[in-house]
Amino acid sequence: MLPRGRCLQLAFSPCAYRATSHRFKSTLAPKCIVHEADHHGIPIRPTWSVYELLSSYPQPTIHPTALKRLHELSGLIPPKEGTPEHAKLTEQMERLVKLVDAVKSVDFSKVEAVKSADTNKMEARSGDEGVLRTLPRFSPSPSSSSSDRALPAQLAPDGRIWAEGKGIELDRTVDASEDSASGQALLKHSSRVRDGFFVVDADRKRRV
């Protein structure tokens, strides 16, 4: 048995303190993250972010040619290349492609659609009843470049109403048929005409 003074000396020695603190640290519960909430218990600010979840996924690159082609297929006019609007739109489209690629990378091969209790939907299972179609897995290639996002021009025609270089022919005249009425001839369909104009009753009562 050690003397009392020797026991106190060992208890307050640096080695004993480090061992004790390490032991207490290992047994403590993990730190709880507290989010500020209102009186209903609803968090005031978002507790998670989509960008944070997608931070580990590779960032795709959209070529300006692909962005222009997407606008043509949508019937839209893209912003001029090199402008802040073009850069902002490209960044937004890249984020959208990144989100789609992240969803496509999830493996749904073992997920089965279960028949709902309150509907008459068919149950999709592997076998004679049908096989559930799954999304293709997305595995980004290290050698992928911005040209991979380019869209071939022969995939679909131009989606705009007027093709590039074409416009509305303002001087074009339309030949009206003899049976169709136009101009002053339309006045014959009105019950009241005065001085070559239609007469429309407003608030006053119509005289019989």
Backbone as CSV, one residue per row, in Angstrom:
resi,resn,N_x,N_y,N_z,CA_x,CA_y,CA_z,C_x,C_y,C_z
1,MET,0.841,-1.193,0.000,0.000,0.000,0.000,0.876,1.242,0.000
2,LEU,0.572,2.176,-0.959,1.374,3.375,-1.082,0.934,4.404,-0.057
3,PRO,1.857,5.256,0.349,1.479,6.329,1.274,0.473,7.274,0.628
4,ARG,-0.219,8.009,1.494,-1.265,8.916,1.005,-0.698,9.992,0.098
5,GLY,0.408,10.543,0.432,1.032,11.566,-0.399,1.433,11.024,-1.760
6,ARG,1.892,9.770,-1.785,2.295,9.169,-3.061,1.079,8.924,-3.954
7,CYS,-0.051,8.542,-3.358,-1.281,8.340,-4.133,-1.759,9.641,-4.755
8,LEU,-1.739,10.736,-4.007,-2.157,12.022,-4.553,-1.222,12.483,-5.660
9,GLN,0.069,12.185,-5.494,1.030,12.578,-6.525,0.776,11.834,-7.831
10,LEU,0.454,10.545,-7.748,0.155,9.770,-8.952,-1.163,10.196,-9.587
11,ALA,-2.137,10.555,-8.740,-3.442,10.934,-9.267,-3.377,12.224,-10.074
12,PHE,-2.524,13.155,-9.664,-2.419,14.438,-10.362,-1.226,14.505,-11.301
13,SER,-0.603,13.394,-11.586,0.525,13.377,-12.518,0.024,13.574,-13.950
14,PRO,0.845,14.085,-14.877,0.415,14.285,-16.276,-0.017,12.995,-16.954
15,CYS,0.659,11.877,-16.671,0.288,10.607,-17.302,-1.103,10.174,-16.884
16,ALA,-1.389,10.307,-15.581,-2.708,9.906,-15.099,-3.789,10.824,-15.652
17,TYR,-3.495,12.088,-15.818,-4.497,13.026,-16.335,-4.811,12.736,-17.800
18,ARG,-3.779,12.431,-18.583,-4.003,12.122,-19.992,-4.797,10.837,-20.142
19,ALA,-4.502,9.847,-19.337,-5.235,8.586,-19.420,-6.685,8.763,-19.005
20,THR,-6.898,9.563,-17.950,-8.263,9.781,-17.490,-9.077,10.573,-18.506
21,SER,-8.471,11.628,-19.060,-9.207,12.442,-20.024,-9.501,11.649,-21.293
22,HIS,-8.579,10.792,-21.719,-8.820,9.978,-22.907,-9.941,8.980,-22.650
23,ARG,-9.997,8.442,-21.447,-11.054,7.489,-21.121,-12.412,8.169,-21.102
24,PHE,-12.500,9.350,-20.511,-13.767,10.067,-20.479,-14.190,10.511,-21.877
25,LYS,-13.238,10.879,-22.694,-13.566,11.329,-24.038,-14.148,10.206,-24.879
26,SER,-13.658,9.018,-24.691,-14.132,7.895,-25.491,-15.518,7.431,-25.072
27,THR,-15.916,7.737,-23.839,-17.216,7.279,-23.363,-18.303,8.331,-23.505
28,LEU,-17.940,9.568,-23.893,-18.943,10.610,-24.020,-19.795,10.382,-25.259
29,ALA,-21.049,10.806,-25.200,-21.952,10.675,-26.342,-21.565,11.673,-27.423
30,PRO,-21.846,11.372,-28.696,-21.513,12.313,-29.772,-22.256,13.631,-29.605
31,LYS,-21.616,14.680,-30.084,-22.182,16.015,-29.937,-23.467,16.140,-30.743
32,CYS,-24.497,16.656,-30.132,-25.791,16.813,-30.789,-25.830,18.159,-31.519
33,ILE,-26.226,18.121,-32.786,-26.325,19.342,-33.582,-27.688,19.982,-33.326
34,VAL,-27.681,21.199,-32.857,-28.906,21.911,-32.520,-29.192,22.929,-33.618
35,HIS,-30.418,22.904,-34.139,-30.848,23.853,-35.158,-31.876,24.802,-34.553
36,GLU,-31.747,26.060,-34.868,-32.677,27.062,-34.355,-34.042,26.877,-34.998
37,ALA,-35.088,26.832,-34.185,-36.443,26.581,-34.670,-37.398,27.605,-34.074
38,ASP,-38.583,27.680,-34.674,-39.598,28.589,-34.166,-40.420,27.913,-33.078
39,HIS,-41.516,28.544,-32.666,-42.304,27.996,-31.569,-43.079,26.753,-31.988
40,HIS,-43.172,26.485,-33.285,-43.817,25.259,-33.755,-42.834,24.097,-33.900
41,GLY,-41.564,24.361,-33.663,-40.553,23.327,-33.820,-40.033,23.187,-35.231
42,ILE,-40.383,24.118,-36.119,-39.924,24.072,-37.506,-38.616,24.845,-37.606
43,PRO,-37.567,24.252,-38.191,-36.290,24.971,-38.311,-36.449,26.262,-39.093
44,ILE,-35.772,27.296,-38.615,-35.846,28.595,-39.272,-35.080,28.583,-40.586
45,ARG,-33.952,27.900,-40.617,-33.141,27.792,-41.822,-33.054,26.334,-42.249
46,PRO,-32.797,26.075,-43.524,-32.679,24.685,-43.994,-31.577,23.949,-43.248
47,THR,-31.842,22.712,-42.903,-30.866,21.897,-42.176,-29.965,21.106,-43.105
48,TRP,-30.229,21.130,-44.397,-29.374,20.436,-45.356,-29.496,21.132,-46.704
49,SER,-28.605,20.835,-47.595,-28.561,21.483,-48.898,-28.319,20.445,-49.983
50,VAL,-28.971,20.635,-51.120,-28.751,19.737,-52.254,-27.324,19.864,-52.760
51,TYR,-26.798,21.087,-52.800,-25.428,21.292,-53.249,-24.438,20.579,-52.333
52,GLU,-24.747,20.533,-51.042,-23.863,19.837,-50.110,-23.891,18.337,-50.350
53,LEU,-25.065,17.795,-50.656,-25.162,16.368,-50.927,-24.470,15.996,-52.233
54,LEU,-24.476,16.892,-53.198,-23.883,16.608,-54.501,-22.429,17.046,-54.598
55,SER,-21.846,17.477,-53.489,-20.470,17.983,-53.539,-19.469,16.903,-53.909
56,SER,-19.786,15.633,-53.634,-18.856,14.543,-53.934,-18.978,14.036,-55.363
57,TYR,-19.980,14.492,-56.116,-20.161,14.030,-57.490,-19.335,14.889,-58.444
58,PRO,-18.904,14.312,-59.562,-18.098,15.092,-60.515,-18.905,16.204,-61.156
59,GLN,-18.221,17.289,-61.445,-18.871,18.445,-62.053,-18.855,18.300,-63.571
60,PRO,-20.004,18.191,-64.230,-20.018,18.073,-65.690,-19.716,19.412,-66.353
61,THR,-19.427,19.341,-67.629,-19.133,20.534,-68.415,-19.984,20.524,-69.672
62,ILE,-20.698,21.607,-69.908,-21.544,21.737,-71.085,-20.845,22.639,-72.096
63,HIS,-20.652,22.117,-73.291,-19.994,22.878,-74.354,-20.946,23.957,-74.875
64,PRO,-20.424,25.109,-75.266,-21.305,26.148,-75.819,-22.115,25.679,-77.019
65,THR,-21.543,24.761,-77.813,-22.302,24.233,-78.949,-23.519,23.454,-78.480
66,ALA,-23.352,22.680,-77.407,-24.482,21.923,-76.868,-25.546,22.845,-76.295
67,LEU,-25.118,23.913,-75.619,-26.082,24.861,-75.058,-26.860,25.568,-76.171
68,LYS,-26.177,25.910,-77.253,-26.858,26.539,-78.384,-27.844,25.576,-79.026
69,ARG,-27.460,24.304,-79.132,-28.340,23.321,-79.749,-29.585,23.089,-78.908
70,LEU,-29.433,23.086,-77.593,-30.585,22.930,-76.706,-31.568,24.089,-76.876
71,HIS,-31.048,25.285,-77.062,-31.926,26.434,-77.288,-32.654,26.310,-78.620
72,GLU,-31.974,25.815,-79.638,-32.622,25.649,-80.935,-33.741,24.619,-80.864
73,LEU,-33.499,23.523,-80.161,-34.530,22.495,-80.027,-35.702,22.984,-79.190
74,SER,-35.456,23.931,-78.304,-36.525,24.466,-77.453,-37.202,25.681,-78.066
75,GLY,-36.748,26.102,-79.223,-37.335,27.286,-79.837,-36.955,28.573,-79.144
76,LEU,-35.772,28.627,-78.529,-35.333,29.804,-77.791,-34.073,30.380,-78.414
77,ILE,-33.773,31.604,-78.059,-32.565,32.276,-78.534,-31.559,32.294,-77.391
78,PRO,-30.392,31.670,-77.542,-29.426,31.624,-76.442,-28.748,32.970,-76.247
79,PRO,-28.260,33.252,-75.048,-27.501,34.489,-74.844,-26.175,34.436,-75.591
80,LYS,-25.628,35.583,-75.867,-24.386,35.664,-76.623,-23.246,35.062,-75.820
81,GLU,-22.429,34.264,-76.509,-21.313,33.588,-75.840,-20.294,34.612,-75.353
82,GLY,-19.818,34.404,-74.122,-18.867,35.322,-73.516,-19.490,36.351,-72.607
83,THR,-20.804,36.423,-72.563,-21.496,37.375,-71.700,-21.754,36.758,-70.329
84,PRO,-21.988,37.587,-69.304,-22.310,37.026,-67.979,-23.576,36.187,-67.988
85,GLU,-24.546,36.549,-68.818,-25.776,35.753,-68.898,-25.492,34.356,-69.417
86,HIS,-24.602,34.258,-70.409,-24.243,32.950,-70.969,-23.514,32.102,-69.933
87,ALA,-22.605,32.710,-69.175,-21.868,31.965,-68.151,-22.790,31.502,-67.030
88,LYS,-23.725,32.367,-66.623,-24.657,32.001,-65.556,-25.576,30.874,-65.996
89,LEU,-26.078,30.948,-67.221,-26.961,29.895,-67.722,-26.216,28.580,-67.872
90,THR,-24.973,28.629,-68.318,-24.176,27.406,-68.443,-23.962,26.755,-67.084
91,GLU,-23.673,27.564,-66.069,-23.483,27.029,-64.719,-24.764,26.394,-64.190
92,GLN,-25.898,27.022,-64.441,-27.168,26.459,-63.987,-27.477,25.142,-64.689
93,MET,-27.197,25.054,-65.969,-27.426,23.819,-66.708,-26.485,22.716,-66.242
94,GLU,-25.260,23.063,-65.907,-24.308,22.069,-65.405,-24.754,21.527,-64.053
95,ARG,-25.310,22.392,-63.213,-25.837,21.921,-61.929,-27.025,20.992,-62.137
96,LEU,-27.856,21.307,-63.115,-29.005,20.454,-63.400,-28.561,19.093,-63.916
97,VAL,-27.571,19.074,-64.798,-27.043,17.803,-65.307,-26.396,17.007,-64.182
98,LYS,-25.738,17.686,-63.276,-25.116,17.019,-62.133,-26.152,16.351,-61.255
99,LEU,-27.287,17.017,-61.040,-28.364,16.430,-60.244,-28.955,15.217,-60.947
100,VAL,-29.156,15.312,-62.255,-29.711,14.181,-63.006,-28.749,12.998,-62.990
101,ASP,-27.458,13.263,-63.159,-26.478,12.182,-63.124,-26.434,11.512,-61.754
102,ALA,-26.615,12.295,-60.688,-26.625,11.709,-59.349,-27.822,10.796,-59.153
103,VAL,-28.977,11.179,-59.688,-30.161,10.327,-59.586,-29.984,9.068,-60.421
104,LYS,-29.384,9.212,-61.600,-29.178,8.057,-62.468,-28.170,7.074,-61.896
105,SER,-27.285,7.534,-61.015,-26.276,6.642,-60.449,-26.824,5.727,-59.360
106,VAL,-28.049,5.977,-58.893,-28.648,5.131,-57.856,-29.098,3.817,-58.480
107,ASP,-28.789,2.717,-57.819,-29.127,1.388,-58.319,-30.509,0.999,-57.811
108,PHE,-31.466,0.896,-58.725,-32.828,0.500,-58.397,-33.131,-0.919,-58.863
109,SER,-32.110,-1.721,-59.093,-32.336,-3.051,-59.662,-33.088,-3.971,-58.703
110,LYS,-32.976,-3.732,-57.408,-33.636,-4.597,-56.433,-34.894,-3.963,-55.847
111,VAL,-35.341,-2.875,-56.429,-36.539,-2.196,-55.943,-37.729,-2.690,-56.739
112,GLU,-38.800,-3.052,-56.046,-40.001,-3.559,-56.691,-41.175,-2.637,-56.369
113,ALA,-41.999,-2.421,-57.358,-43.194,-1.601,-57.165,-44.289,-2.455,-56.546
114,VAL,-44.726,-2.102,-55.348,-45.727,-2.871,-54.614,-47.110,-2.323,-54.935
115,LYS,-48.071,-3.184,-55.074,-49.441,-2.792,-55.376,-50.026,-2.025,-54.199
116,SER,-50.624,-0.890,-54.493,-51.205,-0.066,-53.445,-52.497,-0.688,-52.931
117,ALA,-52.816,-0.418,-51.662,-54.002,-1.021,-51.060,-55.286,-0.353,-51.535
118,ASP,-55.224,0.931,-51.907,-56.435,1.647,-52.279,-56.536,1.922,-53.775
119,THR,-55.683,1.289,-54.584,-55.744,1.452,-56.031,-55.704,0.093,-56.683
120,ASN,-55.964,0.076,-57.966,-55.949,-1.156,-58.739,-54.749,-1.224,-59.666
121,LYS,-53.660,-0.628,-59.251,-52.466,-0.629,-60.082,-51.845,-2.025,-60.096
122,MET,-51.268,-2.364,-61.224,-50.629,-3.660,-61.366,-49.316,-3.677,-60.600
123,GLU,-48.972,-4.826,-60.119,-47.753,-5.002,-59.348,-46.633,-5.417,-60.285
124,ALA,-45.543,-4.671,-60.271,-44.422,-4.949,-61.164,-43.365,-5.730,-60.409
125,ARG,-43.174,-6.984,-60.755,-42.181,-7.844,-60.146,-41.474,-8.622,-61.244
126,SER,-40.338,-9.165,-60.893,-39.608,-9.972,-61.859,-40.337,-11.287,-62.051
127,GLY,-40.515,-11.686,-63.304,-41.229,-12.918,-63.604,-42.181,-12.729,-64.755
128,ASP,-43.294,-13.489,-64.742,-44.246,-13.407,-65.842,-45.017,-12.102,-65.843
129,GLU,-45.163,-11.439,-64.688,-45.951,-10.211,-64.616,-45.217,-9.012,-65.198
130,GLY,-43.942,-9.137,-65.390,-43.175,-8.019,-65.946,-41.985,-7.704,-65.073
131,VAL,-41.014,-7.103,-65.679,-39.782,-6.753,-64.988,-39.737,-5.244,-64.832
132,LEU,-39.390,-4.813,-63.640,-39.323,-3.385,-63.373,-38.129,-2.793,-64.098
133,ARG,-38.400,-1.783,-64.888,-37.308,-1.133,-65.601,-36.526,-0.242,-64.652
134,THR,-35.226,-0.310,-64.749,-34.365,0.448,-63.851,-33.633,1.515,-64.635
135,LEU,-33.199,2.521,-63.910,-32.425,3.578,-64.529,-31.010,3.091,-64.774
136,PRO,-30.370,3.500,-65.856,-28.999,3.061,-66.116,-28.044,3.665,-65.112
137,ARG,-27.048,2.897,-64.767,-26.038,3.370,-63.831,-25.140,4.371,-64.531
138,PHE,-24.725,5.382,-63.791,-23.869,6.433,-64.333,-22.496,6.298,-63.716
139,SER,-21.509,6.032,-64.545,-20.130,5.932,-64.081,-19.305,6.922,-64.881
140,PRO,-18.952,8.072,-64.294,-18.216,9.087,-65.043,-16.839,8.599,-65.417
141,SER,-16.432,8.898,-66.623,-15.123,8.490,-67.105,-14.110,9.572,-66.800
142,PRO,-12.907,9.201,-66.321,-11.901,10.229,-66.031,-11.490,11.001,-67.268
143,SER,-11.630,10.376,-68.441,-11.192,11.032,-69.670,-12.282,11.834,-70.343
144,SER,-13.436,11.993,-69.681,-14.534,12.730,-70.293,-14.189,14.203,-70.364
145,SER,-14.568,14.829,-71.436,-14.274,16.233,-71.661,-15.549,16.977,-71.976
146,SER,-15.391,18.260,-72.258,-16.571,19.067,-72.551,-17.229,18.671,-73.860
147,SER,-16.477,18.048,-74.772,-17.067,17.660,-76.051,-18.057,16.530,-75.897
148,ASP,-18.028,15.807,-74.760,-18.969,14.712,-74.547,-20.384,15.230,-74.392
149,ARG,-20.548,16.491,-74.009,-21.867,17.065,-73.819,-22.414,17.698,-75.096
150,ALA,-21.639,17.672,-76.176,-22.101,18.262,-77.424,-23.165,17.388,-78.056
151,LEU,-24.184,18.017,-78.618,-25.287,17.295,-79.231,-25.137,17.316,-80.737
152,PRO,-25.220,16.168,-81.396,-25.152,16.157,-82.856,-26.310,16.934,-83.456
153,ALA,-26.028,17.603,-84.559,-27.054,18.432,-85.189,-28.109,17.611,-85.896
154,GLN,-27.830,16.354,-86.201,-28.780,15.553,-86.955,-29.758,14.814,-86.052
155,LEU,-29.735,15.037,-84.748,-30.650,14.330,-83.859,-32.090,14.763,-84.093
156,ALA,-32.327,16.048,-84.212,-33.684,16.564,-84.370,-33.617,17.862,-85.144
157,PRO,-34.659,18.223,-85.839,-34.659,19.494,-86.571,-34.725,20.676,-85.624
158,ASP,-34.588,21.837,-86.210,-34.655,23.069,-85.431,-36.052,23.218,-84.853
159,GLY,-36.148,23.434,-83.533,-37.440,23.517,-82.884,-38.089,24.878,-82.963
160,ARG,-37.417,25.858,-83.529,-38.013,27.182,-83.630,-39.057,27.223,-84.737
161,ILE,-39.990,28.150,-84.611,-41.060,28.263,-85.600,-40.492,28.645,-86.956
162,TRP,-39.582,29.608,-86.963,-38.949,30.036,-88.205,-37.507,29.566,-88.188
163,ALA,-37.080,28.980,-89.276,-35.704,28.501,-89.369,-34.745,29.678,-89.367
164,GLU,-33.477,29.374,-89.083,-32.473,30.425,-89.015,-32.314,31.088,-90.384
165,GLY,-32.312,32.400,-90.402,-32.195,33.131,-91.651,-33.513,33.414,-92.333
166,LYS,-34.607,32.903,-91.788,-35.928,33.127,-92.355,-36.728,34.057,-91.446
167,GLY,-37.740,34.671,-92.008,-38.582,35.563,-91.227,-39.982,35.615,-91.788
168,ILE,-40.771,36.533,-91.281,-42.141,36.698,-91.755,-42.139,37.620,-92.973
169,GLU,-42.753,37.172,-94.040,-42.846,37.976,-95.255,-43.990,38.981,-95.093
170,LEU,-43.626,40.208,-94.741,-44.643,41.228,-94.484,-45.335,41.680,-95.761
171,ASP,-44.673,41.576,-96.890,-45.252,42.037,-98.156,-46.053,40.960,-98.866
172,ARG,-46.165,39.795,-98.264,-46.884,38.716,-98.928,-48.383,38.994,-98.887
173,THR,-49.054,38.778,-99.997,-50.502,38.973,-100.096,-51.191,37.627,-100.164
174,VAL,-52.326,37.526,-99.495,-53.100,36.294,-99.468,-54.298,36.465,-100.381
175,ASP,-54.432,35.556,-101.333,-55.560,35.617,-102.261,-56.816,35.107,-101.568
176,ALA,-57.787,35.990,-101.395,-59.039,35.604,-100.752,-59.981,35.013,-101.788
177,SER,-60.704,34.012,-101.394,-61.666,33.391,-102.308,-62.871,34.302,-102.501
178,GLU,-63.621,34.053,-103.577,-64.765,34.899,-103.882,-65.890,34.733,-102.871
179,ASP,-65.967,33.569,-102.210,-67.060,33.319,-101.275,-66.855,34.000,-99.929
180,SER,-65.603,34.269,-99.543,-65.329,34.854,-98.237,-65.499,36.361,-98.295
181,ALA,-66.181,36.909,-97.309,-66.420,38.350,-97.257,-65.283,39.036,-96.551
182,SER,-64.969,40.234,-96.964,-63.899,41.009,-96.354,-64.212,42.485,-96.529
183,GLY,-63.576,43.309,-95.721,-63.749,44.745,-95.848,-65.159,45.190,-95.508
184,GLN,-65.683,46.076,-96.337,-67.018,46.626,-96.113,-68.112,45.572,-96.252
185,ALA,-67.786,44.450,-96.915,-68.790,43.398,-97.086,-69.163,42.750,-95.767
186,LEU,-68.323,42.886,-94.762,-68.631,42.302,-93.452,-69.757,43.054,-92.747
187,LEU,-70.068,44.250,-93.186,-71.112,45.027,-92.524,-72.496,44.416,-92.701
188,LYS,-72.651,43.555,-93.692,-73.969,42.970,-93.930,-74.374,41.997,-92.828
189,HIS,-73.414,41.555,-92.022,-73.737,40.634,-90.930,-74.221,41.373,-89.683
190,SER,-74.151,42.682,-89.675,-74.556,43.464,-88.512,-75.987,43.946,-88.687
191,SER,-76.719,43.965,-87.588,-78.108,44.440,-87.639,-78.196,45.952,-87.662
192,ARG,-77.171,46.649,-87.210,-77.193,48.115,-87.174,-75.872,48.638,-87.729
193,VAL,-75.961,49.442,-88.743,-74.793,50.030,-89.396,-75.065,51.509,-89.617
194,ARG,-74.040,52.338,-89.398,-74.188,53.776,-89.636,-72.875,54.306,-90.200
195,ASP,-72.981,54.921,-91.359,-71.843,55.572,-92.013,-70.647,54.626,-92.180
196,GLY,-70.957,53.374,-92.507,-69.877,52.425,-92.752,-69.234,51.859,-91.504
197,PHE,-69.897,51.939,-90.323,-69.358,51.411,-89.072,-70.421,50.557,-88.388
198,PHE,-69.965,49.606,-87.589,-70.879,48.830,-86.757,-71.412,49.716,-85.640
199,VAL,-72.651,49.525,-85.283,-73.259,50.251,-84.172,-73.440,49.269,-83.027
200,VAL,-72.811,49.573,-81.883,-72.855,48.702,-80.711,-73.493,49.475,-79.579
201,ASP,-74.521,48.905,-78.970,-75.185,49.541,-77.840,-74.317,49.419,-76.599
202,ALA,-74.225,50.511,-75.874,-73.442,50.520,-74.643,-74.359,50.355,-73.445
203,ASP,-74.452,51.388,-72.598,-75.271,51.293,-71.392,-76.742,51.623,-71.642
204,ARG,-77.010,52.424,-72.670,-78.400,52.833,-72.888,-79.214,51.682,-73.475
205,LYS,-80.476,51.728,-73.228,-81.359,50.686,-73.718,-81.565,50.826,-75.219
206,ARG,-81.640,49.677,-75.852,-81.830,49.676,-77.297,-83.280,50.019,-77.632
207,ARG,-83.444,50.923,-78.598,-84.774,51.323,-79.038,-85.305,50.306,-80.049
208,VAL,-86.539,49.934,-79.879,-87.168,48.966,-80.772,-87.833,49.706,-81.915
